Amino acid sequence: MDFGWSADQEERHRRTLEAVRAAFPAGPAGRPPREPFARTDWAALGRMGLLGACLPDKYGGVGLGALDTARLYEALGEGCEDTGLVFAASAHLFACAVPLDRFGSDDLKSRWLPGMCSGEVVAGNAMTEDEAGSDVSRLRMTAVPVAGGHVLNGRKSFVSNGPAADVFVTYATTDPEAGHLGQTAFVVPADTPGVRAGQPFDKMGLRSTPASAVTFADCFVPDTAVLGAPGMGATVFQHSMGWERACLFAGYVGMMARLVERASEHARSRRQFGRRLTGFQAVSHRIVDMAMRLESARLLLYRACWEMDQGRPARLAVALSKLAASEGAVANALDAVRICGGRGYLTEFGVEAELRDAVPSLLFSGTSEIQKELAAKELGL
Ligand SMILES: Cc1cc2nc3c(=O)[nH]c(=O)nc-3n(C[C@H](O)[C@H](O)[C@H](O)COP(=O)(O)OP(=O)(O)OC[C@H]3O[C@@H](n4cnc5c(N)ncnc54)[C@H](O)[C@@H]3O)c2cc1C
């Protein structure tokens, strides 16, 4: 067993962290933002190789495996306080580009992946419906076969990047009798007649990720838009969720690292009762708990990614890693607010935004309860 990074990995991480910090400076002038991300930010992520980290170099990607991709996203999450931007990039890459690369035809990949890597294209993953959240086995959205393709009808209720997206990866029922084998995945350009993104949601956090419902009304998509084959939708979705549940949460591990640093700095410099806050065991032990959550999540994350790179199913490791990173991020953000006291509650101090940005990690990519269900199944319970 070797817990060390190679010189190349260290160098790539250092360069990425530096580039991210330079491109997205912290502090009142920079983050946390209240507006949707700008296309210039998106292009900057593209130039840094982040939008195509695990995509083939022939499309402009960096061609990294899961472990190295996660390490880059940890650097992005640590260096960029705008977690909404980190989340938007992760959803684009792991829930859209990854399944497109794995299951798309050569034509589909040549059409979309270069722009998705460079940052010219924004993608949104449209799975969730009003009646299909944790349980996506019965989708109301239908795809009816017609000459040369399918006609989509339905409404997706929560699509991150939805209002900004140029393309959607979406899922519909093609055979209602066939259970999970009756779903099909499609790549649908946002300007296809019948596709409409709704008003952007007003959200608790991740303010820079625009999100909305997306409606598909009598929307014709050609056969070439199918990912894999008709009936493979559940397989495509599970593959994308494996990547998302591991690598998207690397960004939250990066956030946890930043929070340990932030809380430590504050506790070292703030004095009460004639002592630094670090002189109170209640405070220093709280920071130790934060560091323990960070290191646990990190180890589980890299273990899960290592399994993925070995070609193993990694279901248990990925579920545990997602749980540790999301629950740990919320706990660490709340602890950081406590340690910063009243200042921590003020918007201008920046720590309260970390808490608001951490909370939704308990929900997306499968809630904590669903991760525990998946883990229980893997444990044979
Ligand atoms: C910020 C954010 C971004 C998102 N982005 C996207 C996106 O880009 N694309 C997309 O398709 N969706 C997206 N979603 C939707 C997300 O995937 C769903 O919210 C999530 O899957 C949960 O579904 P639900 O909200 O319908 O909750 P429900 O499924 O109704 O769950 C409600 C509660 O019941 C619990 N529960 C449900 N079933 C079980 C069970 N079997 N055992 C134990 N507990 C259970 C849940 O854990 C939860 O606590 C996003 C959500 C958020 C918050």
PDBQT file of the ligand as one rigid body, heavy atoms in Angstrom, charges set to zero:
ROOT
HETATM    1  C1  LIG A 401     -28.710  21.622  -5.597  1.00  0.00    +0.000 C 
HETATM    2  C2  LIG A 401     -29.364  20.486  -6.302  1.00  0.00    +0.000 A 
HETATM    3  C3  LIG A 401     -28.994  20.199  -7.594  1.00  0.00    +0.000 A 
HETATM    4  C4  LIG A 401     -29.631  19.175  -8.304  1.00  0.00    +0.000 A 
HETATM    5  N1  LIG A 401     -29.283  18.970  -9.606  1.00  0.00    +0.000 NA
HETATM    6  C5  LIG A 401     -29.935  18.032 -10.326  1.00  0.00    +0.000 A 
HETATM    7  C6  LIG A 401     -29.623  17.838 -11.710  1.00  0.00    +0.000 A 
HETATM    8  O1  LIG A 401     -28.747  18.503 -12.281  1.00  0.00    +0.000 OA
HETATM    9  N2  LIG A 401     -30.312  16.912 -12.410  1.00  0.00    +0.000 N 
HETATM   10  C7  LIG A 401     -31.269  16.137 -11.830  1.00  0.00    +0.000 A 
HETATM   11  O2  LIG A 401     -31.848  15.300 -12.526  1.00  0.00    +0.000 OA
HETATM   12  N3  LIG A 401     -31.606  16.303 -10.514  1.00  0.00    +0.000 NA
HETATM   13  C8  LIG A 401     -30.957  17.228  -9.756  1.00  0.00    +0.000 A 
HETATM   14  N4  LIG A 401     -31.289  17.428  -8.428  1.00  0.00    +0.000 N 
HETATM   15  C9  LIG A 401     -32.365  16.648  -7.839  1.00  0.00    +0.000 C 
HETATM   16  C10 LIG A 401     -31.865  15.566  -6.889  1.00  0.00    +0.000 C 
HETATM   17  O3  LIG A 401     -31.271  14.529  -7.610  1.00  0.00    +0.000 OA
HETATM   18  C11 LIG A 401     -33.060  15.088  -6.047  1.00  0.00    +0.000 C 
HETATM   19  O4  LIG A 401     -33.470  16.174  -5.240  1.00  0.00    +0.000 OA
HETATM   20  C12 LIG A 401     -32.692  13.895  -5.193  1.00  0.00    +0.000 C 
HETATM   21  O5  LIG A 401     -32.463  12.753  -5.963  1.00  0.00    +0.000 OA
HETATM   22  C13 LIG A 401     -33.780  13.571  -4.165  1.00  0.00    +0.000 C 
HETATM   23  O6  LIG A 401     -35.033  13.485  -4.775  1.00  0.00    +0.000 OA
HETATM   24  P1  LIG A 401     -36.277  14.322  -4.185  1.00  0.00    +0.000 P 
HETATM   25  O7  LIG A 401     -35.836  15.721  -4.024  1.00  0.00    +0.000 OA
HETATM   26  O8  LIG A 401     -37.446  14.039  -5.020  1.00  0.00    +0.000 OA
HETATM   27  O9  LIG A 401     -36.498  13.735  -2.723  1.00  0.00    +0.000 OA
HETATM   28  P2  LIG A 401     -37.343  12.443  -2.324  1.00  0.00    +0.000 P 
HETATM   29  O10 LIG A 401     -36.934  11.290  -3.170  1.00  0.00    +0.000 OA
HETATM   30  O11 LIG A 401     -38.781  12.800  -2.266  1.00  0.00    +0.000 OA
HETATM   31  O12 LIG A 401     -36.796  12.184  -0.850  1.00  0.00    +0.000 OA
HETATM   32  C14 LIG A 401     -37.251  12.942   0.276  1.00  0.00    +0.000 C 
HETATM   33  C15 LIG A 401     -36.671  12.328   1.529  1.00  0.00    +0.000 C 
HETATM   34  O13 LIG A 401     -37.076  10.946   1.642  1.00  0.00    +0.000 OA
HETATM   35  C16 LIG A 401     -35.942  10.119   1.743  1.00  0.00    +0.000 C 
HETATM   36  N5  LIG A 401     -36.152   8.842   1.042  1.00  0.00    +0.000 N 
HETATM   37  C17 LIG A 401     -36.674   8.646  -0.199  1.00  0.00    +0.000 A 
HETATM   38  N6  LIG A 401     -36.648   7.344  -0.501  1.00  0.00    +0.000 NA
HETATM   39  C18 LIG A 401     -36.068   6.705   0.548  1.00  0.00    +0.000 A 
HETATM   40  C19 LIG A 401     -35.733   5.351   0.835  1.00  0.00    +0.000 A 
HETATM   41  N7  LIG A 401     -35.957   4.358  -0.038  1.00  0.00    +0.000 N 
HETATM   42  N8  LIG A 401     -35.155   5.061   2.021  1.00  0.00    +0.000 NA
HETATM   43  C20 LIG A 401     -34.901   6.044   2.922  1.00  0.00    +0.000 A 
HETATM   44  N9  LIG A 401     -35.186   7.353   2.709  1.00  0.00    +0.000 NA
HETATM   45  C21 LIG A 401     -35.770   7.670   1.538  1.00  0.00    +0.000 A 
HETATM   46  C22 LIG A 401     -34.811  10.903   1.081  1.00  0.00    +0.000 C 
HETATM   47  O14 LIG A 401     -33.531  10.459   1.515  1.00  0.00    +0.000 OA
HETATM   48  C23 LIG A 401     -35.145  12.317   1.524  1.00  0.00    +0.000 C 
HETATM   49  O15 LIG A 401     -34.657  12.527   2.822  1.00  0.00    +0.000 OA
HETATM   50  C24 LIG A 401     -30.652  18.409  -7.687  1.00  0.00    +0.000 A 
HETATM   51  C25 LIG A 401     -30.996  18.677  -6.355  1.00  0.00    +0.000 A 
HETATM   52  C26 LIG A 401     -30.376  19.700  -5.669  1.00  0.00    +0.000 A 
HETATM   53  C27 LIG A 401     -30.777  19.991  -4.254  1.00  0.00    +0.000 C 
ENDROOT
TORSDOF 0
